[in-house]
């Protein structure tokens, strides 16, 4: 959690708000892989990549 707090502080101080969509997409892809890794949807998720 400290990493996320530091990242938010960095973006606020340096005005790097364009990084927000990139981080959101990376988090969603990571969540999709973690959730889909152990389910019946795994073969369909892996075909996306």
C-alpha positions as CSV (number, residue, x, y, z in Angstrom):
1,X,0.0,0.0,0.0
2,X,2.9,2.4,0.6
3,X,3.9,2.0,-3.1
4,X,0.4,3.2,-4.2
5,X,0.5,6.1,-1.8
6,X,3.9,7.2,-3.0
7,X,2.8,6.8,-6.6
8,X,-0.3,9.0,-6.0
9,X,1.9,11.6,-4.3
10,X,4.4,11.6,-7.2
11,X,1.6,12.1,-9.7
12,X,0.2,15.0,-7.7
13,X,3.4,16.8,-7.1
14,X,4.9,16.3,-10.6
15,X,1.5,16.8,-12.5
16,X,1.8,13.5,-14.2
17,X,-1.9,12.9,-14.5
18,X,-1.6,11.2,-17.9
19,X,-0.2,8.1,-16.0
20,X,-3.6,7.5,-14.3
21,X,-5.2,5.7,-17.3
22,X,-2.1,3.6,-17.9
23,X,-2.1,2.4,-14.2
24,X,-5.8,1.6,-14.3
25,X,-5.4,-0.5,-17.4
26,X,-2.5,-2.4,-16.0
27,X,-4.4,-3.0,-12.7
28,X,-7.4,-4.3,-14.6
29,X,-5.3,-6.6,-16.8
30,X,-3.6,-8.0,-13.7
31,X,-6.9,-8.5,-12.0
32,X,-8.3,-10.3,-15.0
33,X,-5.3,-12.7,-15.1
34,X,-5.5,-13.4,-11.4
35,X,-9.2,-14.0,-11.4
36,X,-9.3,-15.9,-14.6
37,X,-6.2,-18.1,-13.9
38,X,-8.1,-20.5,-11.7
39,X,-11.5,-20.5,-13.3
40,X,-13.3,-22.1,-16.3
41,X,-12.9,-18.8,-18.2
42,X,-9.1,-19.2,-18.4
43,X,-9.0,-20.5,-22.0
44,X,-11.1,-17.6,-23.2
45,X,-9.0,-15.0,-21.4
46,X,-5.7,-16.4,-22.7
47,X,-7.0,-16.1,-26.3
48,X,-7.2,-12.3,-25.8
49,X,-3.4,-12.2,-25.4
